[in-house]
Amino acid sequence: MVNASEKKDVVDTAVEAGQFTILVKALEKAGLVDTLKGNGPFTVFAPTDEAFTALLKQLNVTPEQLLERPDLKNILLYHVVPGKVLSTDLKDGMKVKTLEGSEVSISTNPVMINDAKVVKADIPASNGVIHVIDKVLLPPAK
């Protein structure tokens, strides 16, 4: 029997969760909704609305200004890894290449992606998995 949540893709799963409204708006603005509704599989490190609020304060910008950033798409792609990576697949010190092209570093005690803590892992979706993180990841400057 298929779990009801596994019938929804990563975007619909994030929308339904209710704690990713800024992330979903950003995906829409960056034109990434259709990509993340694709076959995948995708592993999405999803920052909560609280994480985005902290980033807005850190950058001293409004949500609207954040959505207008030319690097918004790259910031979002830095949160997505190709393939389905479950928490049980993670190894301390692991480096994983994101769809943005840069790598993120994994540590396991506690589970961290770069300097963001994974607060809820392994949320299943039809085309991948979501791990909830408490901070927005910013790709390294190129």
C-alpha positions as CSV (number, residue, x, y, z in Angstrom):
1,M,0.0,0.0,0.0
2,V,1.4,3.4,-1.0
3,N,1.5,6.0,1.8
4,A,-0.7,9.0,0.9
5,S,2.2,11.4,1.2
6,E,4.1,9.4,-1.4
7,K,1.5,10.3,-4.0
8,K,2.5,14.0,-3.8
9,D,5.6,15.3,-5.4
10,V,8.2,17.4,-3.4
11,V,6.5,20.7,-4.2
12,D,3.0,19.5,-3.2
13,T,4.3,17.9,-0.1
14,A,6.0,21.2,0.9
15,V,2.9,23.2,0.1
16,E,0.8,20.8,2.3
17,A,3.2,21.1,5.2
18,G,2.4,24.8,5.6
19,Q,5.8,25.8,7.0
20,F,7.4,26.5,3.6
21,T,5.3,29.3,2.2
22,I,8.4,31.5,1.4
23,L,10.2,28.6,-0.2
24,V,7.2,27.8,-2.4
25,K,6.9,31.4,-3.4
26,A,10.6,31.5,-4.2
27,L,10.3,28.3,-6.3
28,E,7.4,29.9,-8.2
29,K,9.3,33.1,-8.8
30,A,12.5,31.3,-9.9
31,G,10.5,29.0,-12.3
32,L,11.5,25.8,-10.5
33,V,8.1,24.4,-9.7
34,D,7.8,22.4,-12.9
35,T,11.4,21.1,-12.5
36,L,10.7,19.9,-9.0
37,K,7.4,18.3,-10.1
38,G,9.4,16.3,-12.6
39,N,10.4,12.7,-12.4
40,G,13.4,13.2,-10.1
41,P,14.2,11.7,-7.8
42,F,15.2,14.8,-5.9
43,T,16.5,15.3,-2.4
44,V,15.4,18.7,-1.1
45,F,16.9,20.5,1.9
46,A,13.8,22.7,2.7
47,P,14.3,25.8,4.8
48,T,11.3,26.6,7.0
49,D,9.6,30.0,6.9
50,E,11.5,30.8,10.2
51,A,14.8,30.1,8.4
52,F,13.9,32.5,5.6
53,T,12.8,35.1,8.1
54,A,16.3,34.8,9.8
55,L,17.9,35.2,6.3
56,L,15.9,38.3,5.6
57,K,17.1,39.8,8.8
58,Q,20.7,38.7,8.1
59,L,20.6,40.3,4.6
60,N,18.5,43.2,5.7
61,V,16.0,42.7,2.9
62,T,12.2,42.3,2.5
63,P,10.7,39.1,1.2
64,E,9.9,40.9,-2.0
65,Q,13.6,42.0,-2.4
66,L,14.7,38.4,-1.8
67,L,12.4,37.2,-4.5
68,E,13.9,39.7,-6.9
69,R,17.5,38.7,-6.4
70,P,19.2,37.6,-9.6
71,D,20.8,34.7,-7.8
72,L,17.5,33.4,-6.4
73,K,17.4,30.4,-8.7
74,N,21.0,29.4,-7.8
75,I,20.2,29.8,-4.0
76,L,17.2,27.4,-4.5
77,L,19.1,24.9,-6.6
78,Y,21.8,24.8,-3.9
79,H,19.1,23.1,-1.7
80,V,18.5,20.3,-4.2
81,V,20.5,17.2,-4.7
82,P,19.9,14.8,-7.6
83,G,18.7,11.3,-6.4
84,K,16.9,10.2,-3.3
85,V,19.3,10.5,-0.3
86,L,17.8,9.3,3.0
87,S,19.3,10.2,6.3
88,T,20.5,6.5,6.6
89,D,22.6,7.1,3.5
90,L,24.5,10.0,5.1
91,K,28.1,9.7,6.3
92,D,30.0,12.2,8.4
93,G,32.2,14.4,6.3
94,M,30.4,13.5,3.1
95,K,30.2,16.1,0.3
96,V,27.2,16.1,-2.1
97,K,27.0,18.0,-5.4
98,T,23.8,20.2,-5.6
99,L,21.8,21.1,-8.8
100,E,23.4,24.6,-8.4
101,G,26.8,22.9,-9.1
102,S,28.5,23.5,-5.8
103,E,28.9,20.9,-3.0
104,V,27.3,20.8,0.5
105,S,29.0,19.2,3.4
106,I,27.3,16.7,5.6
107,S,28.0,16.1,9.3
108,T,26.1,13.5,11.3
109,N,26.2,14.3,15.0
110,P,23.9,16.3,14.9
111,V,22.9,15.9,11.2
112,M,23.9,19.2,9.5
113,I,24.0,20.4,5.9
114,N,26.8,22.9,5.9
115,D,25.8,25.0,9.0
116,A,22.0,24.2,8.8
117,K,20.6,21.6,11.2
118,V,18.3,19.0,9.8
119,V,15.2,19.3,12.1
120,K,13.1,16.7,10.4
121,A,14.4,14.1,8.0
122,D,13.1,11.7,5.4
123,I,9.7,13.2,4.5
124,P,8.7,11.0,1.5
125,A,7.4,12.3,-1.8
126,S,6.5,10.6,-5.0
127,N,9.6,12.0,-6.7
128,G,12.1,12.1,-3.9
129,V,12.5,13.1,-0.3
130,I,12.5,16.3,1.8
131,H,14.7,17.1,4.8
132,V,13.6,20.1,6.8
133,I,16.5,22.5,7.7
134,D,16.6,25.5,10.1
135,K,18.7,27.8,7.9
136,V,18.8,28.9,4.3
137,L,21.9,27.7,2.6
138,L,23.8,30.2,0.4
139,P,26.0,28.9,-2.3
140,P,29.7,29.9,-2.3
141,A,30.5,33.0,-4.3
142,K,31.7,32.2,-7.8
